[in-house]
C-alpha cells in the first residue's frame, strides 16, 4: 500500500499556503519559504504528471484490454511475461 496519496499532496500544498500567509514572518524567512514553496510546486507538478500518465495507461487498458499491455510495461509487465500469461 502506498504511503503517500494525492490527498496528502493537497494537504502539503495548503499547509505551504498557510506558511506563506504568515504576516509575522521576517523578510528573510519569507524568502526562504518562497524558495521552499517553489521546490514543493515543482515536485507536486511531477507527482500530478505521473498520476495523469498512470490514469491514461489505465484508461487505455480499460478501453483496449490486454492488447495494449506490451506498450504499457509498467502496468502489464514485460512483453515476455505477457506472452506467458493465459488470455
N, C-alpha and C positions, 0 to 999 in steps of 0.2 A: 504494500500500500504506500502510495506517495506521501511523503512527509509534508510537502508544501502543495497548496492548492491555489487556483486562480483567485479564490476569495481571500486568501492570505495576502496576495499581491495587492488587492484592492485595499485591505486594511493598512498595509505598509504605505501605500500612496497617500491615503487620507491622514495617516499619522505624520507623514512628512509635510503635508499641507499645514497641519496644526503647528508643527515646529517652525515653519516659515512665517506663520502668522503671529508669533510671539512678539508683541510690541516692546517688551523689555529687553530684547536681545541687543547686545552691543553690535556695532557695525562689523567688527571682526568675526564675531560668532555668526552673524547673518551671512557674511561672505562664505564662511565655512559650510553653513547649512545649505546655501545656494549651490555650492560645488557638490555637496553630498546629494542634493536633490537631482542635479544633472546626471550624476552617476546612476542613481536609482531609476530615473526615467529611461536612461539608455538600456539598463538591464531589463526593465519592465517591457520595453519595446521588443526586445529579443524574446522574452517569455511569451508575449502575445503572438509574435510571428510563429514561434514553434507550435503553440496551441492551434493557431489557424492552419498551419500545414498539416498537423495531425487530424484536424477536423476534415480538411479537404481529402486526405487519404482515406479516412473512414467513410466519407460520402461516396468516393469513387468505388470503394469496396462494396458498400451497400447497393449502389446502383448497378455495378457490373459483375459482382461476385468474384469468384476465385481467379477468373481470367486476368485480372489486373494485379494479382499478388506478385508475379515476377517483377513488376515495375515498382512495387512498393515493399522492398525488402524489410523495412523496419517493422511493418505490421504483419507481414506474411512470411518472413524468413527468407533464406536464400533461395534462388531458383532450384537448386539441387534438392533442398528439403521439401519444396512444394511438389516436385515430381514424385517424391517418395510417398506422399500422403494420398490416401484414397479420396476419390471425389465424391 
